[in-house]
């Protein structure tokens, strides 16, 4: 499995399961199974690893900002309480 494309790898793995006597059908099968796999995965509305990593970084940055703001609000609340007392 030297191919980097996971669809190609899976197609190759599945096509090896076809008996040698059905070798004529192997090419057709490989084309069809690859199309079915790609179509099925596209319909699942999946994201790429790159998109996932970008969104994870955005989420981490947002979480850090939120924590900083929560700390700032707590400090301001303490300041207000101490001035009221």
C-alpha positions as CSV (number, residue, x, y, z in Angstrom):
1,X,0.0,0.0,0.0
2,X,2.3,2.7,-1.2
3,X,-0.5,5.1,-2.2
4,X,-1.0,8.0,0.2
5,X,-4.7,8.4,-0.7
6,X,-6.8,6.5,1.9
7,X,-9.5,5.8,-0.8
8,X,-6.8,4.1,-3.0
9,X,-5.5,2.2,0.0
10,X,-8.9,0.9,1.0
11,X,-9.8,0.1,-2.6
12,X,-6.5,-1.9,-3.0
13,X,-7.2,-3.8,0.2
14,X,-10.7,-4.7,-0.8
15,X,-9.7,-5.6,-4.3
16,X,-7.1,-8.1,-3.0
17,X,-10.0,-10.0,-1.5
18,X,-11.4,-10.7,-5.0
19,X,-10.3,-14.1,-6.2
20,X,-7.8,-14.2,-9.1
21,X,-10.4,-16.0,-11.2
22,X,-12.4,-12.8,-11.2
23,X,-9.5,-10.7,-12.4
24,X,-11.5,-9.2,-15.3
25,X,-13.9,-7.6,-12.8
26,X,-11.2,-6.2,-10.6
27,X,-10.8,-3.0,-12.5
28,X,-14.5,-2.3,-12.6
29,X,-14.8,-3.1,-9.0
30,X,-12.0,-0.8,-8.0
31,X,-13.5,2.1,-9.9
32,X,-17.0,1.5,-8.5
33,X,-15.9,1.0,-4.8
34,X,-13.8,4.1,-4.9
35,X,-16.7,6.1,-6.2
36,X,-19.1,4.6,-3.6
37,X,-16.6,5.3,-0.8
38,X,-16.0,8.9,-1.9
39,X,-19.7,9.6,-2.4
40,X,-20.6,8.2,1.0
41,X,-18.0,10.2,2.9
42,X,-18.9,13.4,1.1
43,X,-22.5,12.9,2.0
44,X,-21.4,12.7,5.7
45,X,-20.3,16.3,5.6
46,X,-16.9,15.6,7.1
47,X,-14.1,18.1,7.6
48,X,-10.5,17.7,6.7
49,X,-7.8,17.3,9.3
50,X,-6.5,20.8,8.3
51,X,-10.0,22.4,8.9
52,X,-10.3,20.6,12.2
53,X,-6.8,21.8,13.4
54,X,-7.6,25.4,12.4
55,X,-10.9,25.3,14.3
56,X,-9.2,23.7,17.3
57,X,-6.7,26.5,17.4
58,X,-9.5,29.1,17.1
59,X,-11.3,27.4,20.0
60,X,-8.2,27.3,22.2
61,X,-7.6,31.0,21.6
62,X,-11.2,31.8,22.3
63,X,-11.1,29.8,25.5
64,X,-8.0,31.6,26.7
65,X,-9.6,35.0,26.0
66,X,-12.8,33.9,27.9
67,X,-10.7,32.8,30.9
68,X,-8.9,36.1,30.9
69,X,-12.2,38.0,30.8
70,X,-13.6,35.9,33.6
71,X,-10.6,36.7,35.7
72,X,-11.0,40.4,34.9
73,X,-14.7,40.3,35.8
74,X,-13.9,38.6,39.1
75,X,-11.3,41.2,39.9
76,X,-13.7,44.0,39.1
77,X,-16.4,42.4,41.3
78,X,-13.9,42.2,44.2
79,X,-13.0,45.9,43.7
80,X,-16.6,46.9,43.7
81,X,-17.4,44.9,46.8
82,X,-14.4,46.3,48.6
83,X,-15.4,49.9,47.8
84,X,-19.0,49.2,49.0
85,X,-17.8,48.0,52.3
